[in-house]
Amino acid sequence: MSDRNHSGTGDSLRSLIFQLGDEGKTATLSVLDQLLLPHESTYIPIPDVKAAWTVIRSMQIRGAPLIAIVAVLGLAVDLSTNDETVKELNGLSDDDVVKYVSKKMEYLKTSRPTAVNLFNAMEELDKIVKESAGKDGSTRENVVTAIMKHAQLMLDRDVSDNKAIGAFGADDLLERHMHPDGVRVVTICNTGSLATAGWGTALGVARELQRRGKLRSIAALETRPYNQGSRLTAYEITQEKMPNPTLLCDSMAASYLANKGADACIVGADRVCANGDTANKIGTFQLAIIAKEMGVEFFVASPFTTLDCELDSGDKIEIEERPPGEMLESSGAPADMKCWNPAFDVTPAKYITGIITEKGVLKKSSDGTFDVKGFVLKHRK
C-alpha cells in the first residue's frame, strides 16, 4: 500500500491521507477534521460518497479546491473499495453502470452550491466516465479505473498548480514592492495546505514569499463566524514560522491598515465571474473596500478552474446560507436571536487589483475591466 502525501509541508498540515492498495485498484481516504483544529488532529475515514458529502456539508473539510478533491477521491474509494457499492456495480448491466456513477456524482454536487470547483470537477469527471465506458472490455472496470487514475491526477495537479500560483503571485508583487525585507500581506479565511491538497493558493503566495526570504509580515483576519482565520490560518502560519504574524478580529482591518500598513491583501476564491466579480468567504467584500480606500493592492489567488465564464457577473452567484446555530453558538448571543448567516459574499471587480492563477496573473485591461473570458480562451488546453 502506498501512502501519498501531497501537502508539500509537514504532516501536521496534511488535509487528507489517500492510500492506494492492490496495485492501485483499491484505495482508502481519510480527511482531517478541521472543526477540531488547532487543538486536536483527528482524521475521519471516508468509505463512500455519503461520508464525503457529509464532511463537505458539515465543513469538517472546506476550501474550494479541497471540496472538489475530496468529492472525487470519495467517489473513487466508494466505487473501488466499498463492499456494498462493488456488489451493486457487479450486478449492473454496462448501460446502467454510467447511470449509477452519474447519480452519485449528482449527489455530491448537492453538498455545497457556491464553489465552482466542485461542479467543474464533476463535469470533467463525467466526460471521463462516458469516454471510458465506450472502450472495449468491462464497463465497470473501465469506469472505476478511469476514476481512480483521475483522482490521483487531481491530487498531483492541485499541488503543482498551487505552487505555480505562489510563484506567479510572488513574482508580480516583488516587481513593485522593493523593501529589502519583502512584502507585508493581509489575508482572510484559510487558503493554505488545509484548504487544498497542499501548499495553498492565497496563503501559498505568502509561503512562496517566505521561501524567497521576502515575506515581511502576515496578518490573518479571524473570519467569523467559523473562525477559519484564527483556527486554521493562524495554525498554518505558526507551524510554518512565518515572520511577524498577527491575528486580527474582522472589525480591526481598517485600523490595522491605517496604523500598521500592508502592501497587499491576498484572498482566495470560490468562484470568479466573467467580469471579475469574485465570491469568497464572508468578510472579503468589506476587506476589499477598506483596501481600496487605503491604497492597498487587493489580489484574488485561485486555481484556473475557479474562473466561471458562464456567469456574467456576481449577482448571478448562488450564495450558500448556513444554519443560524453556527453563528449563535460561536457568538454568545441569546439562543432565540434571529440572525443572517451567509457563508460567502461577492467582491465587485472594481475593488480587485489582479487575479492570480497557475496560468499567470490576470490584470485589468486599459478600460479598467477584467477580460476573464479572453484569459480562459488563451490558456485553456
C-alpha positions in Angstrom: 0.0 0.0 0.0 1.4 3.4 -0.9 0.7 6.5 1.2 0.5 9.6 -1.0 1.5 12.8 0.9 0.6 15.7 -1.3 0.9 18.5 1.2 4.3 19.8 0.4 4.6 20.7 4.1 4.8 18.9 7.4 2.5 16.1 8.4 0.6 18.5 10.8 -0.8 20.3 7.7 -2.0 17.3 5.8 -5.6 17.9 4.8 -6.1 14.3 3.7 -4.4 10.9 3.6 -5.1 8.9 0.4 -3.6 5.4 0.2 -3.6 3.0 -2.7 -3.7 -0.8 -2.4 -3.8 -3.8 -4.7 -1.5 -2.2 -7.3 -3.7 0.9 -7.5 -7.0 -0.9 -7.9 -8.3 -0.1 -4.4 -7.9 2.9 -2.1 -8.7 4.4 1.3 -9.2 8.0 2.2 -9.3 9.9 5.5 -9.6 13.6 5.9 -8.5 15.9 8.7 -11.5 17.2 10.8 -10.9 20.9 10.5 -13.6 21.8 13.0 -11.3 20.3 15.8 -8.2 22.3 14.8 -6.0 23.7 16.2 -6.4 21.8 19.4 -7.0 18.3 18.1 -5.8 16.5 14.9 -8.3 13.7 14.1 -8.7 12.0 10.7 -12.1 10.8 9.6 -12.4 7.7 7.4 -14.3 8.3 4.1 -15.5 4.9 2.8 -18.2 6.2 0.4 -19.8 9.2 -1.2 -22.2 9.7 1.7 -19.3 10.2 4.1 -17.6 12.5 1.5 -20.9 14.5 1.2 -21.2 14.8 5.0 -17.7 16.1 5.7 -18.1 18.7 2.9 -21.5 19.8 4.0 -20.6 20.0 7.7 -17.4 21.9 6.9 -15.3 19.3 8.5 -13.3 19.9 5.4 -13.6 23.2 3.4 -11.8 25.3 0.8 -13.0 25.2 -2.8 -10.1 23.1 -4.1 -10.2 20.6 -1.3 -14.0 20.2 -1.6 -13.6 19.1 -5.2 -10.7 16.8 -4.5 -12.5 15.1 -1.6 -15.6 14.6 -3.7 -13.6 12.9 -6.5 -11.5 10.8 -4.1 -14.5 9.8 -2.1 -16.2 8.6 -5.3 -13.0 6.7 -6.2 -12.9 4.9 -2.9 -16.6 4.2 -2.9 -16.5 2.6 -6.4 -13.3 0.6 -5.9 -13.3 -0.5 -2.3 -16.7 -0.2 -0.6 -18.1 -3.7 -0.4 -21.8 -2.7 -0.8 -21.1 -0.4 -3.8 -18.8 -3.0 -5.5 -21.6 -5.6 -5.1 -24.2 -3.3 -6.6 -21.9 -2.4 -9.5 -21.2 -6.1 -10.3 -25.0 -6.6 -10.6 -25.5 -3.9 -13.2 -25.6 -4.0 -16.9 -23.0 -2.0 -18.9 -25.6 0.6 -19.7 -26.6 1.1 -16.1 -23.1 1.5 -14.7 -22.7 5.0 -16.1 -26.2 6.0 -14.8 -25.2 4.6 -11.4 -22.0 6.5 -11.2 -23.7 9.7 -12.5 -26.3 9.5 -9.8 -23.5 9.5 -7.1 -21.8 12.5 -8.8 -25.1 14.5 -8.9 -25.5 13.7 -5.2 -22.0 15.1 -4.4 -22.8 18.3 -6.2 -25.6 19.0 -3.7 -23.2 19.3 -0.8 -22.3 23.0 -1.2 -23.5 25.2 -4.0 -21.2 28.2 -4.2 -17.8 26.8 -5.0 -17.5 26.3 -8.8 -14.5 23.9 -8.4 -16.8 21.1 -7.3 -19.1 21.4 -10.3 -16.1 21.7 -12.7 -14.6 18.6 -11.2 -17.8 16.6 -11.6 -18.2 17.9 -15.2 -14.7 16.9 -16.0 -15.2 13.5 -14.4 -18.5 13.0 -16.2 -16.7 13.3 -19.6 -14.0 10.8 -18.4 -16.6 8.3 -17.3 -18.5 8.4 -20.6 -15.3 8.1 -22.6 -14.1 5.1 -20.6 -17.5 3.4 -20.8 -17.2 3.4 -24.6 -13.9 1.4 -24.6 -13.5 -2.3 -25.1 -13.8 -4.6 -22.1 -15.8 -4.4 -18.9 -17.6 -1.1 -18.5 -17.4 -1.3 -14.7 -13.6 -1.9 -14.7 -13.0 0.8 -17.3 -15.0 3.4 -15.4 -13.6 2.6 -12.0 -10.0 2.5 -13.3 -10.5 5.8 -15.1 -11.9 7.5 -11.9 -9.0 6.1 -9.8 -6.5 7.5 -12.3 -8.2 10.8 -12.4 -8.4 11.1 -8.6 -4.6 10.6 -8.4 -4.1 13.1 -11.2 -6.2 15.7 -9.3 -4.0 15.3 -6.2 -0.8 15.8 -8.1 -2.2 18.6 -10.3 -3.5 20.6 -7.3 -0.2 20.8 -5.6 1.7 21.8 -8.8 -0.9 24.3 -9.7 -0.8 25.8 -6.2 3.0 26.2 -6.3 2.6 27.9 -9.7 0.1 30.3 -8.2 2.5 31.1 -5.5 5.4 31.7 -7.9 3.3 33.9 -10.2 2.0 35.9 -7.3 5.4 36.4 -5.7 6.9 37.5 -9.0 4.2 40.0 -9.6 4.3 41.5 -6.1 8.1 41.8 -6.0 8.2 43.7 -9.2 6.7 46.7 -7.3 7.4 46.2 -3.6 11.1 46.7 -3.2 11.5 46.8 0.6 14.6 44.7 1.5 12.6 42.7 4.0 9.9 42.0 1.4 6.1 42.2 1.3 3.5 42.9 4.0 0.5 40.6 3.5 -3.1 40.5 4.9 -5.4 37.6 4.3 -8.8 36.3 5.3 -10.2 32.8 5.8 -7.9 29.8 5.2 -6.3 29.3 1.8 -3.3 27.2 2.7 -2.5 23.5 2.8 -5.6 22.8 4.8 -7.8 24.2 2.0 -6.1 22.2 -0.8 -4.2 19.1 -1.4 -1.1 21.0 -0.4 0.8 24.4 -0.4 -2.3 26.6 -0.8 -3.5 29.4 -3.0 -3.5 32.9 -1.4 -1.5 31.6 1.6 0.6 29.8 -1.0 1.7 33.2 -2.3 2.8 34.1 1.2 4.5 30.7 1.6 6.5 31.4 -1.6 7.4 34.9 -0.5 8.7 33.3 2.7 10.6 30.7 0.8 12.4 33.5 -1.1 13.1 35.5 2.2 10.7 38.2 1.0 7.7 37.9 3.4 8.0 40.9 5.7 4.9 40.2 7.8 1.5 38.5 7.6 -1.8 39.3 9.2 -4.8 37.0 9.3 -8.4 38.0 9.9 -10.2 35.6 12.3 -13.0 35.2 9.8 -16.2 34.9 11.8 -18.4 33.0 12.4 -16.4 29.8 11.8 -13.0 31.4 12.6 -11.1 29.7 9.7 -8.5 32.5 10.0 -7.9 32.2 13.8 -8.2 28.4 13.9 -6.7 27.3 10.6 -4.6 30.1 9.0 -3.1 31.1 12.3 -2.2 27.4 12.9 -0.5 27.2 9.5 1.3 30.4 10.0 2.7 29.3 13.3 3.6 25.8 12.0 5.5 27.4 9.1 7.1 30.0 11.4 6.1 32.9 9.1 7.7 36.2 10.1 5.9 38.9 12.2 2.5 37.2 12.3 -0.6 39.0 13.6 -4.2 37.8 14.2 -6.9 40.4 13.7 -10.6 40.5 14.5 -12.5 41.1 11.3 -13.5 44.6 12.5 -9.9 45.6 13.0 -8.9 45.5 9.3 -9.3 49.3 8.7 -7.4 50.2 11.8 -4.6 47.8 11.0 -4.1 49.1 7.5 -4.2 52.7 8.7 -1.8 52.1 11.6 0.4 49.2 10.7 0.2 49.2 7.0 0.3 46.5 4.3 1.4 46.1 0.7 -1.2 43.6 -0.5 -4.3 41.8 0.7 -4.4 38.3 -0.9 -7.6 36.2 -0.7 -8.9 33.0 -2.2 -12.0 32.5 -4.3 -14.8 30.1 -4.6 -16.0 31.5 -8.0 -14.7 34.2 -10.3 -17.3 35.5 -12.9 -16.6 36.6 -16.4 -16.4 40.3 -15.4 -14.0 39.5 -12.4 -16.6 39.7 -9.6 -15.5 37.2 -7.0 -17.3 35.1 -4.4 -15.2 34.3 -1.4 -15.6 33.8 2.3 -17.9 36.3 4.0 -15.9 39.4 5.0 -13.9 39.5 1.9 -16.0 42.3 0.3 -15.5 44.6 3.3 -11.8 43.9 3.3 -11.6 44.8 -0.4 -13.4 48.1 0.2 -11.0 49.0 3.0 -8.0 48.1 1.0 -9.2 50.3 -1.9 -9.7 53.2 0.4 -6.3 52.7 2.0 -4.5 52.3 -1.4 -3.5 48.7 -0.7 -3.4 46.2 -3.6 -6.1 43.5 -3.4 -5.4 40.2 -5.2 -7.5 37.1 -5.7 -5.5 33.9 -5.8 -7.3 30.8 -7.1 -7.0 27.9 -9.5 -7.8 28.4 -13.2 -10.8 26.1 -12.6 -12.4 28.8 -10.4 -12.9 31.1 -13.4 -16.5 30.8 -14.4 -17.2 32.3 -17.8 -20.8 31.0 -17.7 -21.8 33.7 -15.2 -21.5 37.3 -16.4 -21.5 38.9 -13.0 -21.5 38.3 -9.3 -25.2 38.9 -8.8 -25.8 35.5 -10.6 -23.8 33.5 -8.0 -25.9 31.4 -5.6 -24.7 32.3 -2.1 -24.9 29.5 0.4 -26.6 30.4 3.7 -25.5 28.4 6.7 -27.7 27.4 9.7 -28.3 30.2 12.3 -27.0 28.0 15.1 -23.5 28.1 13.6 -23.4 31.8 14.4 -25.3 31.7 17.6 -23.1 29.0 19.1 -19.8 30.9 18.4 -21.1 34.4 19.3 -22.5 34.0 22.8 -25.8 35.5 21.6 -29.2 34.6 23.1 -30.4 31.3 21.6 -33.6 32.8 20.2 -31.9 35.7 18.4 -32.6 35.8 14.7 -29.5 36.0 12.5 -28.4 36.1 8.9 -25.5 33.7 8.1 -24.3 33.7 4.5 -21.1 31.7 4.0 -19.8 34.0 1.2 -20.0 37.5 -0.2 -19.2 38.8 -3.7 -16.5 41.4 -4.2 -17.1 43.5 -7.3 -14.3 43.5 -9.8 -13.6 47.2 -9.4 -12.0 46.5 -6.0 -9.7 43.8 -7.3 -6.1 44.6 -8.5 -5.5 41.2 -10.1 -6.4 37.5 -10.2 -3.5 35.1 -9.7 -3.8 31.7 -11.2 -1.4 28.9 -12.2 -1.5 30.2 -15.7 -0.4 33.7 -14.8 -1.8 36.9 -13.3 -4.8 38.5 -14.9 -4.7 42.3 -14.8 -7.3 44.8 -15.9 -7.4 46.0 -19.5 -6.9 49.6 -20.4 -10.6 50.3 -19.8 -10.3 49.1 -16.2 -12.1 45.8 -16.7 -11.1 42.2 -16.5 -11.3 40.1 -19.7 -11.7 36.7 -17.9 -13.2 35.0 -21.0 -10.2 36.1 -23.1 -7.8 34.9 -20.4 -9.6 31.5 -20.3 -9.6 31.1 -24.0 -5.9 31.9 -24.2 -4.9 29.4 -21.6 -7.4 26.6 -21.9 -5.8 23.4 -23.4 
